[in-house]
Amino acid sequence: MQVATALIFVSIALKASLLAVVLAAVSWFIHQFFIFPLFDPLRHLPGPSASALQNHFSQVMNPSQSLDTHERWTKSFGKTFKFHGFGRHDLRLMSFDFRAVTHVLTSPAFEKPWQTRRLLARLIGRGIFSMEGSEHKLQRKIIGPAFTSLSIRNMTPVFVQKAQELCERWDSILSDEPSAPALDTEVPNQLSEGVIDVAHWFSRASFDVIGLAGFNYHFHALEDESEEIYLAYRRMFKISDKGLGLRGLLDLYLPQLRRVWPTRDTTTIDQSLRQIDKFGKNLIAKKKNSLATEQKHPPEIKEKDLLSILIKSNLSSDPLKRLSDVELLDQCSTFLLAGSDSVSVALSWCLHFLALHPSIQTRLRQEITLGLSSYGLPHVSLNGDNSDCSADSGFAEEYIRPLPLRSEGNNSHKAYSAAVERLPFLNNVIREALRLCPPVHGTIRVATMDDHIPISHPITLPDGTQETQYIKIRKGSYVHIPIEGLNYCSNIWGDDAQVFNPDRWLNLPPNARSPAYPGLGNMMTFGFGPHSCLGYKFTITEMKMFLTTILPRFEFSPVDDVQISKCNSILTRPYITDKWELGTQLPLQVKKLRAV
């Protein structure tokens, strides 16, 4: 009898619990879809219409549609407007008003959404990209000194070394030789050319760069793609490039699914993360041991990689100024993503633009060869004319000779770096390429409290009235920052905003001059405010060293009948149109040039 009574009570309790869950779900649904939207202040803003459950994600986030969408919406609704997230109940804000954008990116009232942070933390740990609030502020303060101008200059030999190795590999490919020729080998009489997937090779080279500049570790990715950690990262980011999909969204909201119902992709990512975690722990331990005995070594071999700089600054007696080993490990993963893939993507797009604009490519090559001729860079014959290449002409054929690397007693790399910085057209080409193809297509913020976003351009509301001071936004609303859209905005950059024109940087329009970064105007490629990219000098300097090494030796042109498109995953990657299943690719026709 007692057992039966207990079972009855258990049954009643279970039914009551189930009923409570159902009622809570129904209540959430009613509030989310019917009540909250009635009080959302964004409902008063202009914006594109759509059915109740229709979203605008493809128009906003797909690079093949977003530029036309931005142009059409700004003409129809002005600089600031609403659009549908997951439906009419999920109204979101987008603005091309720099005053509004600046407020959102600098106010503590706005943060990256938890979904974005969880996704990034899953791949690269709780590093500076994944953190908010006081944790992010502390990490940024500690990491900042690793990206000073002096630190970047000390990395210049690594950039040049890997750029030279990349040239050797391309020489070998184009000459159809089993191994790369020595740098002082004569160029064959017959110019060699062929198709090279520059995106793939830049990915390998940039990974080697961050290995040495970030950790003083050799991945040897340019030599052979077999290093364990390199392959672990490549497998992981190949999966992430597919996008979230339905299963990815479920994993994001219900992370326990990865344990109880793993898929091939989640298993691969978990295995890769375990390999990376083990590698990082060993690397940090060795680095600490090395730095602890640094005083026993002569000054010229002191390590100056990013991780060493972080660990050195981490020796403070104040625990609030130190990173734990776990946090150091997370920063290592962050460096590998930001310092390799983002740079390789930027270099790939830059060569793509130069291939499409041969006159600009030739002009840049001439500036490089003439401006750096005293550093062993050869003059280049673009037409293969050998008339002035005889031994007695004074212009013997030769490749670029490598600069002395990692020698404190030799300042050649400092002088070379300074000379590269004095190449104005190179600077403008890189800025223009970064403007038109920022590695990150856009970013998103969520309001953590009710707020008023100031505006500088009036908003015409659907009833014909105007809002001239601010936008009301409620807690929990999302704001999309269209990085690429702002970089293409004709109201900022002029009527030729969609044209690759490096000379625009000689005389920027007034709206483009407000410096988000010194020398970069209002370009949003590296973000703005507390979450702006600390490594932007690293990226630009690496791009300069690669281009000054590559362009005097090779000429680039598009491959016939191959169209290149953009895919917006974590980064905006190139691929052959209609062949995304083949992954990231940017094939170019590459011709070896004669040095004269």
Secondary structure, DSSP 8 states (H G I E B T S, - for coil): -HHHHHHHHHHHHHHHHHHHHHHHHHHHHHIIIIIGGGG-GGGGS------TT---HHHHH-HHHHHHHHHHHHHHH-SEEEEESSSTTSEEEEE--HHHHHHHHH-TTEE--HHHHHHHHHHH-SSTTT--HHHHHHHHHHHGGGGSHHHHHHTHHHHHHHHHHHHHHHHHHHHT-SS---TTS---SS--EEEEEHHHHHHHHHHHHHHHHHHS----TTT-TT-HHHHHHHHHHHHHTT--HHHHHHHHH-TTHHHHS--HHHHHHHHHHHHHHHHHHHHHHHHHHHHHTGGGS-GGG---SHHHHHHHHTT-S-GGG---HHHHHHHHHHHHIIIIIHHHHHHHHHHHHHHH-HHHHHHHHHHHHHHTGGGT---EETT---TT-SGGGT-----------S-TT--HHHHHHHHHHT-HHHHHHHHHHHHHS-SS--EEEEESS-EEEE-SS-EE-TTS-EE-SEEEE-TT-EEEE-HHHHHH-HHHH-TTTTS--GGGGGS--GGG-S-SBTTTBT--TT--GGGS-TTHHHHHHHHHHHHHHHTTTEEEEE-TT--EEEEESSSEEEEETT-GGG-S--EEEEEE-EE-
